[in-house]
Amino acid sequence: MRRISVDERRARLGVRHHLATEAKADTVEAAAGRMVGLHASDPSSVYLAARARVKGVTVDLIERALYEERSMLRILGMRRTMFAAPIELARLIQAGAATRLIAGERKRMAKLLAEGGVTDEPVTWLKEVEEATFDALVSNGSAFAQELTKTVPELSQQITFGEGTKWAGSMGVSTRVLFLLALDGRIVRGRPRGKWTSSQHRWAPTEDWIPGGLGGVDPAAARREIIRRWLFAFGPGSMDDIRWWTGWTVAEIRNALAGLEVTEVDVEGRSGLLLTDDLEPVSAPGSWVALLPGLDPTPMGWKEREWYLGSHKADLFDTSGNVGPSIWHDGRIIGAWGQDQDRRVKYRVLEPVNKKVTRAIDQEVAAIEEWVGNVKVTPRFRTPLEAELAR
């Protein structure tokens, strides 16, 4: 059985994730495609993840790909997580990951509408409001949620939930209706209001934004291709890794793997999977350092993380499993960073490093400060060490 050492896994990570200096991608689309999408639940993560991987990339170049050339798209995908992906990959994610969620999400919304006292016929009501919202977007071309409430007043209603519990709260109908239309592939998120850290997006009909829309891909074939791409970028990985990263059932994963040529390998005494045509050793790149944002796709790529995370989980992750900003050296996490109230980047190394690595970290810190400029980046999910450094 082919044996994959921790050192080789770290070498693969540096090269395949475009983090090693000599392995940087030429375009945002190439980097996002290789990573099977850049995490986009936190808007700033897309930009900072691309900055770490793409030669000479700027905020303007990323925005051009997302909103002008429209070669990239924000889309809900694996694990109900938002990703920014090239259009070809977005079609796969829509078919393989998003479509399977629609029925359950509509059922959940109908229940919220009924329990919140909005309507006694939630299924019919929701269908009518969805169609009215979509028609309003077709008429307007694009719009923010607040603008749509003028045409579809039902969108302005609030749904209360969890009354009497610690998770009690309310949400706007517009948030959920637009979410469902996007999940169905009918509308897409456009340019946000304000700076690149904003999550208030304009919405537009998919057919207006992307010729041909997002349909036309077989769901089973899409899941097979998504796993193939994951294995190339993140392999070797275990079944637990794949199940965690995709959020799919064991049956769906096994069906996808059955259509691929995969080989079982020995990963430090554990079983792992690699593509059969990807068994050749990957040479270690030159020494590298990277500062990755919260929710970066690299640290969020596996369930089993000890080989690159070590003992730093308590400092780097919140209680829900979201990673904060991290410092990497040659394929493993060695520290964390954050931006304080004066927009200065502070960091802490959690294990001994030599002067050469310290200089490389300091250079990356200066590069991020210059790249971000006067923008304050606050991760959506605060983690213990990031929150401490941000004070």
N, C-alpha and C positions, 0 to 999 in steps of 0.2 A: 504494500500500500504506500502511495506517495505520502511523504511526511512534510508538513508545512510548519516551520518553526515560527516563533513569535517574531524573530528578526525579519523573516521573509514577509510575514503579514504586514509589518510596519513599512517595509520597503514597498510592497504593493500599494499600501495606503498613500504613501508619499507621491508615488508616480500616478496611480490611477485617479487620485482625487485632486490632481493638479496643484499640490501643495509644495512639493519640492521645487526649488528655484529653477531647475532645468526642465521641469515638466509643466510649466504654466500653459494654460490654454490661450488660444489666439482670440477667441470671441466669447461673449457671455453665453451664447447659444450652445457652444461646444462644451463649456464647463457645466452648464445646467443639464445638458443631455447626458453627459458622462455620469453625473451624480444622480441620475434618475429624478431630477428636479431639485431645485433649491427651496428649502423650507421658507414659506411665506406667511405663516401665521402672524409673525411679527414683521411688519413691512421693512424695517431696517435690516433684518437678517439677509434678505435677498441681496441688498447692495453690498453689505460687508462680506458676505460669503463670496460674492463675485470678485470683490476687490482682492481677496486673498488668493484667487485662482487664475485671474485673467491678466495678461500682460497689458500694462498701460490703460486699464479700464478707468472710466470716470463715471460720475453720477449721470452726466448727460448721455453717455453711450448706453448705459443700462436703461435709462428712460426711453431712449430712442427705440431700443429693441422691444420694450414693453408697450409703448403707446404710440409710436410713430410708424415704424416698420411693421410692428405687430407680429414679429417673429417669435415672441414669447407671450405666455399667457399665465395669469394666476388662476389656479383651478384646485378645487377640493379633491383630494385623492386618498392615498393610502392612510389608514388609521384615522380617517376623517380629518386629516391634516391638510392645510393649504400648501400648495407648491407653486413655484414659478417654473414653467417648462417650455421648451421649444414646441411649436405647434404640432409637429408629428408625434412627439411624446404626449402632449396634452390630449390628443385624440385617443391614444392608448389608455391614458389615465381615466378619461371620461368613460370609455367602454368597460374597462376592467375593474375600476374602483368606484367611480362616482355612481354609475347607473345602478349598482347593486344596493345602494343606500336609499334610493328615492322612496320606495314603498314604505319603508320603516319610518323615514323622516316625515312623510305626509301623515301617517297614522299618528305619530307623536304630536304633530302640530294640531291635528283635529282634536285630539284629547285635550290639549292645552286650551283650545278655543272653547270647548264645551265646559271644562272645569273652571275657566276664567269668566264664564258668563257672557261671552261675546255673542254666541249663537246656539240655537238648539239643533241646527242642521250643519254641523261643522264641515262635513265633506263637501256638500254642495256650495256652502259659503266660501270655502277655501278655493275651490275650483273657479268660481266666478271672480273672486278677487285676483287670483293669479292671472286669469285671462285679461281682465281689465288693466292690470299692471303691465302686462306684456304689450297690449294694444297701445297703451300710453307711451311706452318706450319706442314702439315702432313709429308712432306719430311724431314724437319729439326727436328721434334719432339717438339721443342719450340724455341722461338726467341723473341728479343725485336723488337719494331717497326722499329728502324733504320736499323737493320739487314735485315728485310724483304724488304726494298726498293732496296736492291741489286738484289733481284730476281724479284720483282714486281716494276719496276721504276715508275709506275703511282702513287704509294703511296707517293712519295716525292713531288708531286705537292702541291701547296698552293691554297686555295680557298679564294678569297676576298669577303667581304660582307659588306652591309650597307654603301656603298660609299656615302660620303657627309653628313652622319649623325654622331651623337655623339657616336654611337655604332659601327662605322666602324672598321674593323679589318680583320684578316686573320686566317685561320686554316689549318693544314695539312690534306691532304686526308687520310693519314694513321690513324689519330686519329678517324675519323668518320667511316672508313671502319672496323676497329677493333671493334669499339663500336657496329656497326650493327651486326657483326658476333657473338659478345658476347651476344647481346640482343636476337639474334635468338637461343642462347643456343648451338652454334657450337664450340665456343672456350671459354677458361677461363683464368683468370688472375693468373699467377704464382708468384714465388718469385720476389720481386722488386730488382732493382739495388741499392746497398748501404744499408743504415740503415733502421730501421723499420718505419721511418717517410717518406720514399720515396714513390712516386706515379708512378714511372717508372717500370711497371711490365713486366715480360716475359709473353708471350702468348703461349698457348698450345691447341691442339684439345681436346675438352671435353671428348671424348671417351677414349683418352689416360690417362686422368687425373682421371676420375671418371667412373668406370665400369658401363655400362648401360646408361651413359649420364644423361641428365636432363629431358628427355621426359617421356611420358606414363601416365601423370596425366590429368584428365579432368579439364578444366579451371574453370567451375562453382563449382565443388567440391573443387578445390584448394582455391577459394575465400571464400567459406563457412568455410573451416578449418582455414584459416588465420584469419578471423573475430572471430571465436571461440577462437583461441589462444589470440587474442588481448583483447577480453572481459575478459578472465581469468586473464591476466596480468595487464590490464589497467582499467578494469571495476570497478565501473560503468562509462559508457561513454554515451554521447549523439549521436544522428545521425550526428550532425555537427562535433563532434570529429572523428567519424568513417570515414565520408566523407573526412575530411581534412587529416587524417593520411593515408588513402589508396590512395586518389586521384582518386577513382572510381566514376562512375555515381550513382545517387540515385537508378536507376533501378537495377544495379549490386548489390548494397548493400542490397536492399530489397529482391532480389532473394536469396542472401546468407542467410540473416536472416530468411527467410521463411523456410529454412531447418534446423534451429537450435531451441532449446527450450530456449527462452529468456523471461525475465520478466521485466516489466516496474517498476522502483523504483523511489522514491522521493529523489532527491539529493539537499537538502537545497532549496526546492521549485521549482526545475527544474526537468524535466523528464530525466531519465537515463535508461540504459539497463544493466542487468546482466544476466549471464547464470542462468537458473532456478535451476540448481543443485549447485549454488554457492551463495545462499542467506544467509547462516549462517554467523554470525558476525566473523570478523577476529580480534583476540586479539592483542592489541598493543604490539610491541616488546620492549625490553629495549631501553633506549635512545641511539641514534646513530648520528654520523657525517660522511659525505662523501664529498670528493672533486671529482666532475665529470668533464669530459673534454667538450670542445666545441662539439656541435652536439651529445651529449649523448642521447640515446633513451628515457630516463626518461623525461627530460623537453620537448623533441620533441614529446611526446606521445599524447598530447591533443591539441585541438584548444582553448578550454576554460581553461585558466590557472590561474585564479585569486586565486584559493584555495591553490595553492602551490607557486605561483610567487609573489603574493601581488602587491606592487607598484614598483617592481624592473625591469620592462620590459625595460625601457629606458637604464638602465645600462648593462643589460645582453643580449639583443638581438640586432642584426643589423637591418637595414631597410628592409631587405628581409625575416626576420623571422628566422634567424639562431641564435641559442643560443651559448653563449660563455662559458668558464669554470665557473662552479658554485659551491658554498658551500651549503650543505644541512644539516639541523638538524631536525630530527624527522619528515620527510616528507614534508618539505617546504624549499624554497631557502632563505638563510639569508645573502648571500654575493657572492663575486667573487674572483677568483685567476688568476694569470698569472706568467709566467717565464720570468725574466729579461735577459738582455744580458749576464750576468755572470752565467746564468742557475740557479739562486736562485728563489725559489717560493715565491712570494709576494701575500698578500691577503688583502681584505678589507671586514669587516662585516658591513652590511647596516642597522642593527637594534641592539638594546641592547641585549647582551647575558651575562650569568654569567661566573664565572671563570672556572667552570668545562667544559663548552662548549669551552671556549677559549683554555684550555689545550688540549682538544680533537682535535681541529683544528690544533694546533701547532704540535701535534703528527702526524696527517695526512700529514701536510706539510713536516715534516722531512722524513716520509715514502716515499712520492712521490719523493723527491729530491734523496734519496738513490736508489729508483727503477729506475728512469730515468738515473741516472749517469751523464755522460758527454754529453748526447744528448740534443740538443736544440729543444724544441717543440714549433712551431709557428702555431697557429690555421689557417686553410685555410681562414676562415671568421672571420675577426677581429671585435670585439665588443667594445663599448666605454670604459668600465671599464677595460677589459683585456688589451686593447692597452695602457691605462694609466699606469697600473701596470707593463707592460713589458718594460717600458722605463729604 
